[in-house]
Amino acid sequence: MTCADEKNSSADLIELSIRKKFHKNIFSRFAKAINEYELLQEGDKVAVCISGGKDSMLMAKCFQELQRHRKFYFELIYLVMDPGYYTVNREKIEQNAQLMNVPITIFETQIFSAVEHIEKSPCYLCARMRRGYLYSKAAELGCNKIALGHHYDDVIETILMGMLYGGQIQTMMPKLYSTNFKGMELIRPLYFVREDDIKHWSDYNDLHFLQCACHFTEQCSEEGNVNMTSKRQEVKELIRCLKQTNPYVEGNIFKSVENINLQTVIAYKQNGKKHHFLDTYHLQNP
């Protein structure tokens, strides 16, 4: 068997695992988000954004599977942004894409260099710059949507992080329009997929992906910086502890932003304007 035959065989087995073993926990939930939140429409051209991690690579394979059964026409471009990866990390992404039969389009930026000497919130700035470059390149390629690989656990962690560290109730939306790129939309088709199932799929297929691969994180890791525990990791641990006494806690966190009763909220913002319960309180006097 040639190397090409081996790679084709591996890709076939990876795809088969999504259709069979992980159909219920991964592909069905992927399709559910597509349908429930109307993430795809006829004629869409979607930039499937691949970071090199397990989540975005799985998303790419799910999109390929969806295209096999599509009920209407849509296009896909598998977009990889190189923000300044070390050569070994760039090669890992390319090798995985080839192994998994994902035809990636790579473009380069210098984001890592730009944020390398930023002391305050370099990760936040990096994420904002990444998003902007992805929108810009996707628009250049004629896409009207970008797809990101955030999953269910990202959603519930974001809800708690907003409450505990941001003093606000908000969530990671399944889709939203770009404020800076007219006509562009962001979608999150892994919205219902659990992180443990993604890990299980990756381990089952003996796949190895990038973690973060940014220079800042790698440098802190090499220096043994014990303060690198992120707020998100703290929230992960909190949810894990809560689940020990309440097995439904994750679902309840998710549903909390679907069941907001505005009559029991002190204040809320809509379109940038703040509304306070006292604004209409006197009108409720029986």
C-alpha positions in Angstrom: 0.0 0.0 0.0 1.4 3.4 -1.0 1.5 6.4 1.3 -1.4 8.0 -0.7 -3.4 4.8 -0.2 -2.8 4.8 3.5 -3.9 8.4 3.9 -7.0 7.8 1.9 -7.7 4.8 4.1 -7.3 6.9 7.2 -9.6 9.6 5.9 -12.2 7.0 5.1 -12.0 5.5 8.6 -12.3 9.0 10.2 -15.3 9.8 8.1 -16.9 6.4 8.8 -16.5 7.1 12.6 -18.5 10.3 12.2 -21.2 8.5 10.3 -21.4 5.5 12.6 -19.9 5.5 16.1 -20.2 9.3 16.7 -23.2 9.9 14.6 -25.6 10.5 17.5 -23.3 12.5 19.8 -21.5 14.5 17.1 -23.0 14.7 13.7 -26.6 14.7 14.8 -25.9 17.5 17.2 -24.0 19.4 14.5 -27.0 19.0 12.1 -29.4 20.0 14.9 -27.6 23.3 15.4 -27.6 23.9 11.6 -31.4 23.4 11.5 -32.5 24.9 14.8 -30.6 28.1 14.4 -30.9 28.3 10.6 -27.1 28.5 10.2 -27.1 27.7 6.5 -29.2 28.9 3.6 -29.4 28.2 -0.2 -26.4 29.7 -2.0 -24.2 30.4 1.1 -20.4 30.3 0.7 -18.9 29.5 4.1 -15.3 29.9 5.2 -14.8 27.0 7.6 -12.1 28.5 9.8 -9.5 25.9 10.9 -7.1 26.8 13.7 -5.4 23.4 13.8 -7.1 22.2 17.0 -9.5 19.3 17.4 -12.7 21.3 17.4 -12.2 23.1 14.1 -10.8 20.0 12.3 -13.9 18.0 13.4 -16.1 20.9 12.2 -14.5 20.7 8.8 -15.2 16.9 8.6 -18.8 17.5 9.7 -19.3 20.1 7.0 -18.0 17.6 4.4 -20.4 15.0 5.7 -23.3 17.5 5.6 -22.4 18.4 2.0 -22.7 14.7 1.0 -26.4 14.8 2.1 -27.1 18.5 1.4 -30.7 19.4 0.6 -29.6 22.6 -1.1 -26.6 24.1 -2.7 -23.8 25.8 -0.6 -20.1 26.2 -1.0 -17.3 25.6 1.5 -13.7 27.0 1.8 -11.5 25.5 4.5 -9.6 28.5 5.6 -6.4 28.4 7.7 -4.8 31.6 9.0 -1.1 31.3 9.9 -0.6 34.1 12.5 3.1 33.4 12.7 3.2 29.7 13.8 6.5 28.0 14.3 7.3 25.8 11.3 6.6 22.6 13.2 3.1 23.8 14.1 2.3 25.0 10.5 3.5 21.6 9.2 1.3 19.8 11.8 -1.8 21.6 10.5 -0.9 20.7 6.9 -0.2 17.1 7.7 -3.5 16.7 9.6 -5.4 18.3 6.7 -3.8 16.0 4.2 -4.4 13.0 6.5 -8.1 13.9 6.9 -8.6 14.9 3.3 -9.5 18.5 4.0 -8.4 20.8 1.1 -7.2 23.8 3.1 -6.5 27.3 1.9 -3.7 29.0 4.0 -3.0 32.7 4.3 -0.4 34.4 6.4 -0.5 37.3 8.9 1.9 38.6 11.5 -0.4 38.7 14.5 1.9 36.9 16.9 4.6 39.5 16.2 2.1 42.3 16.7 1.0 41.2 20.1 4.3 39.7 21.3 5.2 42.7 23.5 1.7 43.6 24.6 1.6 43.2 28.4 -2.1 43.8 29.0 -4.6 41.3 27.6 -2.5 39.9 24.7 -4.9 37.0 24.2 -7.9 39.3 23.9 -6.1 41.4 21.3 -4.9 38.4 19.4 -8.4 37.0 19.3 -9.8 40.3 18.0 -7.1 40.5 15.3 -7.6 36.9 14.2 -11.4 37.5 13.8 -10.8 40.6 11.7 -8.3 38.9 9.4 -10.6 35.9 9.0 -13.6 38.1 8.1 -11.4 40.1 5.7 -10.0 37.0 3.9 -13.4 35.3 3.8 -14.9 38.4 2.2 -12.0 38.6 -0.3 -12.8 35.0 -1.3 -16.5 35.8 -1.9 -17.8 34.1 1.3 -20.8 35.5 3.2 -20.2 33.5 6.4 -17.4 32.3 8.6 -17.8 29.2 10.7 -16.0 28.8 14.1 -15.5 25.7 16.1 -16.9 26.7 19.5 -18.8 23.9 21.2 -21.4 23.5 23.9 -18.9 23.6 26.8 -17.5 26.9 25.4 -21.0 28.3 25.6 -21.8 27.4 29.2 -18.4 28.5 30.3 -18.9 31.8 28.6 -22.2 32.3 30.5 -20.6 31.7 33.9 -17.5 33.7 33.1 -19.7 36.7 32.2 -21.5 36.4 35.5 -18.6 35.7 37.8 -15.9 37.9 36.2 -17.8 40.4 34.0 -20.9 41.2 36.1 -23.2 40.5 33.2 -25.5 37.9 31.8 -24.6 37.0 28.2 -23.8 34.0 26.0 -21.8 33.0 23.0 -24.5 33.3 20.3 -25.0 30.5 17.7 -24.8 33.2 14.9 -24.4 36.9 14.6 -23.8 39.5 12.0 -20.4 41.2 11.8 -20.5 44.9 12.8 -17.4 45.8 10.7 -17.9 43.6 7.6 -21.3 44.3 6.0 -23.1 41.2 4.8 -20.8 38.8 6.7 -22.1 36.5 9.3 -20.5 34.3 12.0 -21.9 30.8 12.7 -21.1 28.2 15.3 -22.4 24.8 14.1 -20.8 22.8 17.0 -23.1 24.6 19.4 -24.7 21.4 20.8 -21.6 19.2 20.6 -19.9 18.3 23.9 -16.1 18.7 24.3 -15.7 15.2 25.8 -17.3 13.7 22.7 -14.8 15.7 20.5 -11.9 14.4 22.6 -13.3 10.8 22.4 -13.6 11.1 18.6 -10.0 12.4 18.4 -8.6 9.7 20.6 -10.6 6.9 18.8 -9.0 7.9 15.5 -5.6 8.4 17.1 -5.5 12.0 15.9 -3.1 14.7 17.4 -3.9 18.3 17.0 -2.5 21.7 18.1 -3.4 23.0 21.5 -2.9 26.8 21.4 0.5 27.1 19.6 0.8 30.8 20.3 4.3 32.1 21.2 3.1 33.7 24.4 1.5 30.6 25.8 4.4 28.4 24.9 6.9 30.8 26.4 5.0 30.9 29.7 4.8 27.1 29.7 8.5 26.7 29.2 9.2 29.2 32.0 6.9 27.3 34.4 4.6 30.3 35.0 2.2 29.0 37.6 -0.1 31.9 37.1 -1.1 30.9 33.6 -4.3 29.2 34.8 -7.0 31.0 32.8 -10.4 32.1 34.0 -11.9 29.6 31.6 -10.0 26.8 33.2 -11.2 27.9 36.6 -14.8 27.9 35.4 -14.3 24.4 33.9 -13.2 23.2 37.3 -16.2 24.9 39.0 -18.6 23.2 36.6 -17.0 19.9 37.2 -17.3 20.3 40.9 -21.0 21.4 40.7 -21.8 18.4 38.5 -20.8 16.0 41.2 -23.8 17.0 43.2 -26.1 18.2 40.4 -25.8 16.1 37.2 -28.1 18.6 35.4 -26.0 21.7 36.1 -24.6 22.0 32.6 -28.0 21.8 30.9 -29.4 24.3 33.4 -26.6 26.8 32.7 -27.3 26.5 29.0 -31.1 26.9 29.4 -30.6 29.9 31.8 -30.1 32.3 28.8 -33.1 30.8 27.0 -35.5 31.4 30.0 -34.8 35.0 31.0 -37.9 36.6 32.5 -37.5 40.4 32.0 -40.0 41.1 34.7 -37.5 39.7 37.3 -34.5 41.6 35.9 -33.3 44.8 37.5 -31.9 46.2 34.2 -31.0 45.1 30.7 -29.5 46.6 27.6 -31.0 46.5 24.1 -29.3 48.1 21.1 -26.9 49.9 23.4 -29.7 51.5 25.5 -30.2 50.6 29.2 -33.7 49.8 30.4 -34.4 49.8 34.2 -37.3 48.1 35.9 -38.3 51.4 37.5 -39.0 52.9 34.0 -42.3 51.0 33.9 -42.8 49.9 37.5 -45.5 52.4 38.2 -47.5 51.2 35.2 -47.9 47.8 36.9 -49.8 49.1 39.9 -53.1 47.3 39.9 
